Amino acid sequence: MSNFLKVHQINLRARYKLSILKDSFIDENILKNYFLDIDFIEDVRVNKKAYSVIFELKEDRFLELENIIENLNRDLLLKSCDKNPASVCVSCVSNEEPSIKGTLIATSALIAERFTTNNTLKAGLTTAASIPLLIDGTKELFNEGLTSHVLEAGAVAISIYRKDYLAANSTNAMLELGEYIEETTVHKSDDLLKELARPNVEEAWLEKKIDGKVSEVLVKTEDIKVGDIVVVGTGNTIPIDGHILEGTGTVNQVSMTGEAEPIVRVRGDKVLSGTIVEEGRFRIWAEHVGANTATQRIRHYIENSLNEKSSVQLKANKLANKLVPVTLGLATAAYIFTRDFERVASVLQADYSCALKLATPVAFKSTISKAGHSGIMIKGAKSVEALSSADTFVFDKTGTLTAGQLEVVSVDSYDDNWSSEELLNLTASTEEHYFHPVAEAVVKAAKERGFVHMHHEEVEFIVAHGVKTEVDGKSVIIGSRHFLEDDEKIDFSKCKEKIEKSLKKSDTLLYIGYNGKLLGTIGLSDELRENSKESIKKLKDLGVKNIVMLTGDIKSKALKIAKELGIEDVRAELLPTDKAKIVKDLMNEGKKVAFIGDGINDAPALISAHVGISMFRGADIAKATADISLLKDDISAVVEAKEYANKTMGLINTNFNATVGINSCILAGATFGLFSPIVTAVLHNGTTIGLLLNSIKGAKVKEAKKQ
C-alpha cells in the first residue's frame, strides 16, 4: 500500500496526502525541515490534521519527490535529527550556546564613552555598538510591525539623536544583558530535549547462527529486527525495548524513569532502550527496535510538547501584542504634552512584551523537563493546563489501581491422579517460554514452590487463546474456557461445581486440558497497589472533587475494592466500549475529566477526556493517545503529575500578575517623568530577568517514594 496520495498538481506546485502524518509522534516542523533540506524543493507547507503536505518545486522532479515520500519513515526522520539537531529536531530551541559577545561590546562602549571627551568619538562608539539593535529593530518593524523590539530600538535611537550617549549605551547594555540571560534561561530549560537529541547507541552485540553455531556479532543498531537476541553486558546501554531471556543483574533506569537506584532485573522482566546495565549480562529478546523504541518515541513526544502552546500562553502573547500600541501611544502623548524626547525614550523602554512572552513558555518547559526526569512524560503545555483544571479523575481499575501483575492464588486439580504441584509444573513447563502476564505468573508461582520441569514437545502459541503441546504423546491444551471447550471440544459438564468453587477464589481462571479431558484450573488475581489508597487521598487534597472507578468486575466485588480505596462513584460490569461513553457523559455534566488507563480498549477514553494518562505497563496505543505517559510503574506518579500541573499554573499566574502590575507602575512613572531612560531600562529588564529566573526554577514537587 502506497505511503502517499497525490491530490492535485498545478505546474510546480502539488498537494499530497502522507500516511506518515497519522503517526502521533511525528512533528510537522521536523517533517517540513526534512523536505526543505532537499535541494530541488522550494517551499513546504504541512497540515497534520488533514495529513496533507503542499510542495513547491524549483524544477519538475515530482517522480523523484514521490520516490522519497514512498520510502520515508520515522527512522529516516530520526537520522536527519541526529545529523542536524539544531534545525530539524529542536525547531523550537537553539542548539547553540548563548553568546555574551553583544553584552561585552555594549558594556565596552558604555565604559569607553565615559572616559572620552570628544563628542564625535562618543557618537561613533555609541552608534557602532547600537547598530545591531537598530538594524534588527528596523527589520522587525517592516516584517512584523510594532513589537517590543521596535520600541527598544526607537528608545536608543532617540537617545543618540539627543546626544544622550550615557542613556543610549546604558539602555543597549541592559538590553544585551537581558537578552543573554533570556537565551541562557531558555537554553537551560530545554535540557531534557537536548539529552534525548544526542546520538543513540550505534552498535550492539547480536546472536547469530554462523555455520550452525551461535556466535555474537557486532552489528549496527539499525540492522536489529524484532525477534533478534541482543546481548548487553556491564556498562553498556540497552539499544532496544525487550524482555530478558537469560541473565540476572542491575539496570540503571534514571534516564527513563527518574529512579536513582539501580533496579534488579531477571528473566522475563521488560527492559527499555536508553537504560544502562550496571552489573550482569543479559540476553534480550527484541520487542521494539529503531524508531519504535521507548527512547525514540519519547524523543518525538517531547519535541511535539515543546512546540505546543497552551491557551494561557496564547493569551499572554495576545495581551503582549495588544499592549505595544499602548506603550507607543503613551510615548506619543508624552511628547505632545512635554516636547521632551528623554521622557519619550523612557516610556518606550517600559514594555510588557518580554516578560509576558518569555516567562510563561519557560515555566512550561521547565515543568515538562523536570517531570520528564521524574519519569512523567507530559505532552505539551496544553496537557499541563488541562491537568491543572481537572476536577474529576476516572480510573480504569485493572493495571492502574491494581498492580497489573497477576498472581497465582489457587491451583485446583480435577483429577485424583494429578496433584496440584504436578498440575502447576506441567503448566509452567509449557508456558515458560511465553512472555504473557498469565504465563509469567504461573512460572513465578512454580519456581516459588520448587519447580520441576516436565519434558514436552514443541509449543504452539495460539494468539488470544492459549498454547498447545504434547507430553508423553498426549495433548496438553492450556488457555481460556472458550479455547478448550468450544474450539478444542473438551467436555466441561462433569466439572461445573469444581469450576464454580475455583471461580470464587480468584478473578481469572486458566484452564488445563490433558489427553482430551479437563485436568484442572489455576486461579489468578490482580492485587491492589499498596499505595493506591494513599494516592486517592492525596488527589482529593489537591482539589480533585470526584474520583470514579471503572471495572468489568461484578458489582459486589467492585464495591468492596472501592470501599477499601475510599472511592464512592463506582461503575461495574462494564464492557470495554462503555468507558469512553462514561467519560463523555461526565464532560457533558461540566466536569473537567482526567482518565487514567493502560489497555488497548482504553484508547478511546484517553482521547475523549480533557487529559489522558497512560500507565507504564500500558499498551502502545494507550501511550500514543495519552496526553501524559508514565515511565514508572507507580500510581503515585499520577499524584505527582497533578501536583506539577497545579504548581506550574500557580507560578504562571503569579508571574502574569507581577508582570502586569510592576510594568504598569514603571510605565506610569516613565510617562510622568519620574524615571530617566537609564532607570526605566534597569527596572524593566531587571523585572524580566527576575521573572525568567523564577520560571526556570519551575514547579517544585517532592517525588513520591514507590511503595
C-alpha positions in Angstrom: 0.0 0.0 0.0 1.4 3.4 -1.0 2.6 5.9 1.7 1.0 8.8 -0.2 -1.8 10.0 -2.4 -1.4 12.9 -4.9 -4.4 15.1 -4.6 -3.7 17.7 -7.3 -0.8 19.4 -9.2 -0.5 22.7 -10.9 2.8 23.4 -12.7 5.5 23.1 -10.0 3.0 23.0 -7.1 1.3 19.9 -5.8 -0.5 18.6 -2.7 -0.1 15.1 -1.3 -1.7 13.1 1.5 1.0 11.4 3.5 0.2 8.4 5.7 3.2 9.1 8.0 1.4 12.2 9.3 -1.1 9.8 11.0 1.8 8.9 13.4 1.1 10.9 16.6 4.8 11.1 17.3 5.7 12.9 14.1 6.2 16.6 14.5 5.2 18.7 11.4 8.2 21.1 11.9 10.6 18.1 11.7 8.9 16.8 8.6 8.9 20.3 7.0 12.6 20.8 7.7 13.4 17.3 6.3 11.9 18.2 3.0 13.4 21.7 2.9 16.8 20.1 3.1 16.2 18.6 -0.4 17.8 20.8 -3.0 15.0 20.9 -5.6 12.2 21.7 -3.1 11.4 25.5 -2.9 8.8 25.5 -0.2 6.8 23.1 2.0 3.5 23.6 3.9 2.3 20.9 6.3 -1.2 20.4 7.7 -1.0 17.5 10.1 -4.7 17.4 10.9 -5.5 16.8 7.2 -2.4 14.6 6.7 -1.6 17.0 3.9 1.6 18.5 2.5 1.9 21.1 -0.2 5.2 21.2 -2.2 6.6 23.9 -4.4 9.5 22.7 -6.5 12.3 24.6 -8.3 12.0 22.2 -11.2 9.8 19.3 -12.4 11.2 16.5 -10.3 7.9 15.1 -8.9 8.8 11.5 -9.7 11.9 11.8 -7.6 9.9 13.5 -4.8 7.3 10.7 -4.8 10.1 8.1 -4.5 11.4 10.0 -1.5 8.0 10.1 0.1 7.3 6.4 -0.6 10.5 5.4 1.3 10.1 7.9 4.1 9.7 6.5 7.6 10.3 7.5 11.2 13.8 6.1 11.2 14.9 8.3 8.4 13.5 11.4 10.2 15.4 10.4 13.3 18.6 10.1 11.4 18.1 13.5 9.9 17.6 14.8 13.5 20.9 13.3 14.6 22.7 14.9 11.6 21.2 18.4 12.2 19.6 18.6 15.6 19.6 22.4 15.7 17.5 23.0 12.6 15.4 19.8 12.4 14.8 18.1 15.8 14.9 21.1 18.0 13.0 23.5 15.9 11.8 25.5 18.9 15.2 25.5 20.6 18.6 27.0 19.6 21.2 24.3 19.8 24.0 26.9 20.0 25.3 28.2 23.3 24.1 31.7 24.1 26.7 34.3 23.1 27.8 37.0 25.5 29.6 38.9 22.7 26.8 41.6 22.3 26.8 42.3 26.1 30.6 42.8 26.1 30.5 45.2 23.1 27.7 47.2 24.6 29.4 47.3 28.0 32.7 48.3 26.5 31.1 51.2 24.6 29.4 52.4 27.8 32.8 52.4 29.7 34.8 53.9 26.8 32.2 56.7 26.3 32.6 57.7 30.0 36.3 58.2 29.5 36.0 60.1 26.2 35.6 63.9 26.0 35.4 64.1 22.2 31.7 64.2 21.3 32.3 62.9 17.7 34.1 59.9 19.1 31.4 59.4 21.7 28.8 59.4 18.9 30.8 57.0 16.8 31.3 54.5 19.7 27.7 54.6 20.8 26.3 54.3 17.2 28.7 51.4 16.4 27.7 49.4 19.5 24.0 50.1 18.8 23.9 49.2 15.1 22.9 45.5 15.6 19.9 46.6 17.7 18.9 49.4 15.3 19.2 47.1 12.3 17.2 44.3 14.0 14.5 46.8 15.1 14.2 48.3 11.6 13.8 44.8 10.0 11.3 43.8 12.6 9.2 47.0 12.0 8.9 46.2 8.3 8.4 42.4 8.8 6.2 42.2 11.9 5.0 45.7 12.6 5.2 47.3 16.0 6.8 45.0 18.6 8.7 45.5 21.8 12.0 45.1 20.0 11.0 48.0 17.7 10.2 50.2 20.7 13.5 49.4 22.4 15.4 50.3 19.2 13.4 53.5 19.0 14.3 54.4 22.6 18.1 54.0 21.8 17.8 55.9 18.5 16.1 58.9 20.3 18.8 58.9 23.0 21.5 59.0 20.3 19.6 61.8 18.5 19.5 63.8 21.7 23.3 63.1 22.2 22.4 61.4 25.5 25.1 58.8 24.9 25.1 57.6 28.5 21.3 56.7 28.3 21.8 55.1 24.8 24.8 52.9 25.9 23.2 52.0 29.3 20.0 51.0 27.6 21.8 49.0 25.0 23.9 47.3 27.6 20.9 46.4 29.7 19.0 45.1 26.7 22.0 42.9 25.6 22.5 41.6 29.2 18.7 40.9 29.4 18.7 39.1 26.1 21.8 37.0 27.1 20.1 35.9 30.3 16.9 35.2 28.5 18.7 33.0 26.0 20.6 31.2 28.7 17.4 30.6 30.7 15.6 29.2 27.7 18.6 27.1 26.7 18.7 25.6 30.2 15.0 24.9 30.2 15.4 22.6 27.2 17.9 20.2 28.8 15.7 17.2 28.6 15.2 17.6 24.8 18.9 18.1 24.3 19.7 14.9 26.2 17.2 13.0 24.0 18.6 14.6 20.8 22.0 13.0 21.5 23.2 10.3 19.1 21.8 6.9 20.0 23.7 3.6 20.6 25.2 2.9 17.2 26.3 -0.7 17.6 25.2 -3.7 19.6 26.1 -7.4 20.0 23.6 -9.7 18.3 23.3 -13.5 18.5 23.6 -15.1 15.0 23.9 -18.6 13.7 27.1 -19.0 11.6 28.0 -22.4 10.2 25.5 -24.0 12.5 27.0 -22.4 15.6 25.6 -19.5 17.6 28.0 -16.6 17.8 27.9 -13.0 19.0 28.3 -10.5 16.2 28.7 -6.7 16.4 26.1 -5.0 14.2 24.6 -1.6 13.6 21.6 -1.0 15.8 19.6 0.0 12.7 20.0 -3.6 11.5 18.4 -5.2 14.6 15.0 -6.7 13.9 12.1 -7.7 16.1 12.7 -11.1 17.5 16.5 -10.9 17.4 18.5 -11.8 20.6 20.6 -8.8 21.8 23.4 -9.4 24.3 24.2 -6.5 26.7 26.9 -6.5 29.3 28.0 -4.4 32.3 28.5 -0.7 31.4 26.6 -0.9 28.1 23.4 0.9 27.1 20.4 -1.2 26.1 19.6 -0.3 22.4 16.2 -1.9 22.2 13.0 -2.5 24.2 12.5 -6.1 25.0 12.3 -9.0 27.5 15.2 -10.7 29.3 15.6 -14.3 28.1 18.6 -15.0 30.3 20.7 -13.3 32.9 20.4 -11.5 36.3 21.8 -8.1 37.1 21.0 -4.5 37.8 19.9 -1.8 35.4 20.2 2.0 35.9 16.9 3.4 34.6 17.3 7.0 35.8 17.3 8.4 32.2 13.9 6.9 31.6 12.1 6.6 35.0 13.9 9.0 37.3 14.7 6.1 39.7 18.1 6.8 41.1 18.7 3.3 42.5 19.6 0.6 40.0 16.8 -2.0 39.6 17.4 -5.7 39.8 16.2 -7.4 36.5 15.8 -11.1 35.9 14.5 -13.4 33.2 11.1 -12.3 31.9 11.4 -8.7 33.0 11.0 -5.9 30.5 13.8 -3.5 29.8 13.8 -0.2 28.0 16.2 1.4 25.5 18.4 4.1 26.9 18.9 2.4 30.2 22.3 1.1 31.3 23.4 -2.3 32.6 25.3 -1.6 35.8 26.0 -5.2 36.8 25.4 -8.5 35.0 24.9 -9.7 31.5 21.6 -10.2 29.7 20.3 -11.9 26.6 17.3 -9.8 25.5 14.6 -10.6 23.0 14.0 -7.5 20.9 10.3 -6.4 21.0 10.6 -2.8 19.8 13.5 -1.6 17.6 14.7 1.6 15.8 12.1 4.4 15.9 9.6 2.3 17.9 11.8 2.1 21.0 10.8 4.0 24.1 13.7 6.4 23.8 12.8 7.4 20.2 9.1 7.7 20.8 9.7 9.8 23.9 12.0 12.0 21.9 9.3 12.8 19.4 6.9 13.1 22.2 9.0 15.9 23.8 9.7 17.6 20.5 5.9 17.9 20.0 5.3 19.1 23.5 7.9 21.9 23.4 6.4 23.2 20.2 2.9 23.3 21.6 1.3 26.4 23.1 -1.3 26.4 25.8 -4.3 28.8 25.9 -2.7 30.7 28.8 0.5 31.1 26.7 -1.5 32.3 23.7 -3.4 34.7 26.0 -0.1 36.1 27.2 1.2 36.6 23.7 -2.0 38.2 22.6 -2.0 40.6 25.5 1.6 41.5 25.0 1.0 42.3 21.3 -2.0 44.5 22.3 0.0 46.4 24.8 2.7 47.5 22.4 0.4 50.2 20.8 -0.5 51.3 24.3 3.2 52.0 25.1 3.6 53.8 21.8 0.5 55.9 22.4 1.8 57.0 25.8 5.1 57.9 24.3 3.4 60.0 21.7 1.2 61.7 24.3 4.2 62.4 26.5 5.9 64.1 23.5 2.8 66.1 22.5 2.4 67.5 26.1 6.1 67.9 27.1 8.1 68.0 23.9 10.7 66.1 25.9 12.4 63.3 24.0 14.0 62.0 27.2 10.6 61.2 28.5 9.6 59.6 25.2 12.8 57.4 25.4 11.8 56.4 29.0 8.3 55.4 28.0 9.5 53.3 25.1 11.7 51.3 27.5 8.7 50.2 29.7 7.1 47.5 27.6 5.2 44.4 28.8 6.1 42.0 25.9 9.4 40.4 27.0 8.2 39.2 30.4 4.8 38.2 29.2 6.0 36.3 26.2 9.0 34.6 27.7 8.2 33.7 31.4 5.2 31.6 30.5 6.7 29.2 28.0 9.9 28.9 30.1 7.8 27.8 33.1 6.0 25.2 31.0 9.3 23.9 29.5 10.9 23.8 32.9 8.0 21.7 34.3 8.0 19.3 31.3 11.7 18.8 31.7 11.5 18.2 35.4 8.6 15.9 35.1 10.4 14.0 32.3 13.4 13.4 34.6 11.0 12.0 37.2 9.5 9.5 34.7 6.4 11.5 33.8 6.2 12.4 30.1 3.9 15.4 29.6 2.8 16.1 26.0 2.9 19.9 26.0 1.7 23.0 27.7 -1.9 22.2 26.9 -1.7 19.0 28.9 -0.3 20.8 31.9 -3.1 23.3 31.8 -5.8 20.7 31.3 -4.4 18.5 34.2 -4.3 21.6 36.5 -8.0 22.3 35.9 -9.1 18.6 36.1 -11.6 18.1 39.0 -12.7 14.6 38.1 -10.3 11.6 37.9 -11.6 8.5 36.3 -9.5 5.3 36.9 -9.8 2.1 35.0 -9.2 -0.5 37.8 -7.0 -3.1 36.2 -3.4 -2.1 35.8 -3.9 1.3 37.4 -5.4 1.0 40.9 -4.2 -2.7 40.7 -0.6 -3.7 40.1 -1.4 -5.1 36.7 0.6 -8.2 37.6 -1.3 -11.4 38.1 -0.5 -13.6 41.0 -1.4 -17.3 41.3 -3.9 -17.6 44.2 -5.2 -21.2 43.7 -4.2 -24.4 41.9 -7.1 -27.0 41.7 -6.6 -30.4 40.2 -9.8 -32.1 39.0 -8.1 -35.5 38.5 -7.1 -37.6 41.5 -4.0 -38.9 39.6 -2.6 -35.4 39.4 -1.5 -33.3 42.5 -1.8 -29.5 42.4 2.0 -29.3 42.3 2.2 -31.6 39.3 -0.5 -29.6 37.6 1.4 -26.3 38.2 4.7 -27.9 37.0 3.0 -29.1 33.8 1.5 -25.7 33.1 4.8 -23.8 33.9 6.9 -26.2 31.7 4.6 -25.4 28.8 4.3 -21.6 29.5 7.9 -20.8 30.5 8.9 -19.5 27.0 5.8 -17.4 26.6 6.0 -13.7 27.6 2.5 -13.1 28.7 1.3 -11.9 32.2 -0.6 -15.2 32.8 2.4 -17.3 31.8 4.8 -15.2 33.8 2.6 -15.5 36.9 2.4 -19.3 36.5 6.2 -19.7 36.1 6.9 -17.4 39.1 4.5 -19.5 41.3 6.0 -22.7 40.2 9.6 -21.5 41.0 8.4 -20.4 44.4 7.1 -23.9 45.1 10.1 -25.8 43.8 9.6 -26.0 40.1 10.3 -29.4 38.5 10.4 -29.2 34.7 8.4 -31.7 32.7 9.6 -32.6 29.2 7.3 -31.6 26.4 7.3 -31.3 22.6 7.4 -28.0 20.7 4.8 -25.5 21.9 2.3 -24.0 19.6 1.0 -20.5 20.5 -2.5 -19.6 19.5 -2.9 -15.8 19.7 -5.5 -14.6 22.3 -6.4 -18.2 23.1 -3.6 -20.2 24.7 -0.9 -22.8 24.0 -0.8 -26.5 22.8 1.9 -29.1 23.1 2.3 -32.9 23.8 3.7 -34.7 26.9 4.3 -38.4 26.6 2.4 -38.5 23.4 -0.7 -36.9 24.9 -2.1 -33.5 24.1 -1.8 -30.6 26.5 -4.0 -27.6 25.9 -3.8 -24.5 28.2 -5.9 -21.3 27.9 -9.3 -19.8 28.2 -12.5 -21.7 28.7 -13.7 -20.7 25.2 -10.5 -22.2 23.7 -10.7 -25.5 25.5 -14.5 -26.0 25.5 -15.6 -24.5 22.2 -12.5 -24.8 19.9 -10.9 -28.0 21.3 -14.2 -29.6 22.3 -13.2 -30.6 25.8 -16.1 -31.6 28.0 -16.7 -29.2 31.0 -20.0 -30.6 32.1 -18.6 -33.0 34.7 -16.6 -30.3 36.4 -19.2 -27.5 36.8 -19.3 -27.4 40.6 -15.5 -27.6 40.8 -15.2 -24.7 38.4 -17.7 -22.6 40.4 -15.6 -23.2 43.6 -12.4 -22.2 41.8 -14.0 -19.0 40.4 -14.9 -17.8 43.9 -11.2 -17.9 44.9 -9.9 -15.7 42.1 -10.5 -13.1 39.4 -9.4 -15.2 36.4 -9.1 -19.0 35.7 -6.6 -20.6 33.4 -7.9 -24.0 32.2 -5.6 -27.0 31.6 -6.7 -29.9 29.3 -4.8 -33.2 29.1 -5.5 -36.1 26.8 -8.9 -34.6 25.8 -10.1 -34.1 29.4 -10.2 -31.1 31.7 -7.3 -31.7 34.1 -7.8 -28.6 36.4 -7.6 -24.9 36.7 -5.1 -22.3 38.0 -6.7 -19.2 39.6 -5.1 -15.8 39.2 -5.8 -12.3 40.7 -4.6 -8.8 40.3 -3.9 -7.3 43.7 -4.4 -3.6 44.6 -1.3 -1.5 44.6 -0.1 -0.8 48.1 -0.2 3.0 47.6 -3.5 3.2 45.7 -5.4 4.3 48.8 -2.9 6.9 49.7 -2.7 8.3 46.2 -6.5 8.7 46.0 -6.4 10.6 49.3 -3.6 12.9 48.0 -5.6 13.7 44.9 -8.5 14.8 47.0 -6.2 17.0 49.0 -5.0 18.6 45.7 -8.5 19.7 44.9 -9.9 16.8 42.9 -13.7 16.7 43.7 -14.7 13.4 42.1 -12.9 10.0 41.9 -14.6 7.4 39.6 -13.6 3.8 39.3 -14.4 1.8 36.2 -14.3 -2.0 36.1 -15.7 -5.1 34.4 -15.9 -6.8 37.8 -19.3 -7.9 39.2 -20.8 -5.1 41.3 -20.3 -6.7 44.7 -16.5 -7.2 44.2 -16.2 -3.7 42.7 -17.9 -2.1 45.7 -15.6 -4.0 48.1 -12.5 -2.6 46.4 -13.9 0.9 46.1 -14.7 0.9 49.8 -11.2 -0.1 50.6 -9.8 2.8 48.5 -12.3 5.4 49.6 -14.0 5.8 46.2 -17.7 6.5 46.2 -18.5 6.6 42.5 -18.1 3.0 41.0 -19.2 1.8 37.6 -19.1 -2.0 37.5 -19.8 -4.8 35.0 -18.7 -2.6 32.1 -18.0 -3.5 28.6 -14.8 -2.0 27.1 -16.9 0.3 24.9 -18.6 1.8 27.9 -15.6 3.7 29.2 -15.4 6.4 26.6 -19.2 6.9 26.9 -18.9 7.4 30.7 -16.1 9.9 30.2 -18.1 11.9 27.7 -21.2 11.9 30.0 -19.1 13.3 32.8 -17.7 16.0 30.5 -21.2 16.9 29.3 -22.1 17.5 33.0 -19.4 20.2 33.1 -16.7 18.2 34.8 -13.0 18.6 33.8 -12.1 14.9 33.3 -8.7 13.2 33.6 -8.8 9.5 32.6 -6.2 7.0 33.7 -5.9 3.7 31.9 -3.5 1.2 30.3 -5.2 -1.1 27.9 -5.9 -1.1 24.2 -9.6 -0.6 24.9 -8.8 2.5 27.0 -7.6 4.5 23.9 -11.0 6.0 23.1 -11.5 7.2 26.7 -7.9 8.6 26.8 -8.6 10.6 23.7 -12.1 11.7 24.8 -11.0 13.0 28.2 -9.7 16.6 28.8 -6.4 14.9 29.7 -5.5 11.2 29.3 -2.8 9.5 31.5 -1.4 6.1 30.4 0.3 3.8 32.9 3.8 2.4 32.5 2.7 -1.1 31.6 0.1 0.2 29.2 -0.4 -0.9 25.6 1.4 1.1 22.9 -1.8 2.6 21.5 -2.7 3.8 25.1 0.6 5.6 25.4 0.4 7.1 22.0 -3.1 8.5 22.5 -2.5 9.8 26.1 -1.6 13.3 26.9 0.7 12.1 29.7 2.6 8.9 29.8 4.1 7.4 32.9 7.6 5.8 32.6 7.5 4.3 36.1 5.1 1.6 37.4 3.7 3.7 40.3 0.2 5.1 40.8 1.7 7.9 42.9 3.1 9.3 39.7 -0.4 10.4 38.8 -0.5 12.4 42.0 3.0 13.8 41.2 1.8 14.9 37.7 -1.3 16.7 39.2 1.0 18.5 41.7 3.3 19.6 38.9 0.4 20.9 36.9 -1.2 22.8 39.9 2.1 24.4 40.9 3.1 25.3 37.4 -0.2 27.1 36.7 0.1 28.9 40.1 3.6 30.0 39.2 2.4 31.3 35.8 -0.5 33.2 37.3 1.9 34.8 39.8 4.3 35.8 37.1 1.5 37.1 34.9 0.1 39.4 37.7 3.6 40.5 38.7 4.4 41.4 35.1 1.3 43.5 34.5 1.5 45.2 37.9 5.2 46.0 38.0 5.4 47.1 34.4 2.3 49.3 34.7 4.0 51.1 37.6 7.2 51.5 35.6 5.2 52.8 32.5 3.3 55.2 34.7 6.5 56.5 36.3 8.2 57.0 32.9 5.1 58.7 31.4 5.1 61.3 34.3 8.8 61.9 34.1 9.7 60.1 37.3 12.2 57.7 35.7 15.0 58.5 33.3 15.7 56.2 30.3 18.5 54.5 32.3 16.4 53.9 35.4 13.5 52.6 33.2 15.8 50.2 31.4 17.2 48.9 34.6 13.7 48.4 36.2 12.1 46.9 33.1 14.9 44.5 32.2 15.5 43.6 35.9 11.9 42.7 36.2 12.0 40.5 33.1 15.2 38.7 34.3 13.7 38.1 37.8 10.5 36.6 36.3 12.6 34.4 34.0 14.7 33.1 36.8 11.5 32.4 38.8 10.1 30.5 35.8 13.3 28.4 35.2 13.0 27.1 38.8 9.7 25.8 37.8 7.3 23.8 40.0 8.9 22.1 43.0 7.4 18.7 43.6 8.7 16.2 46.1 8.8 12.9 44.3 6.7 10.2 46.0 8.6 7.1 47.1 7.4 4.0 45.4 5.7 1.6 47.7 
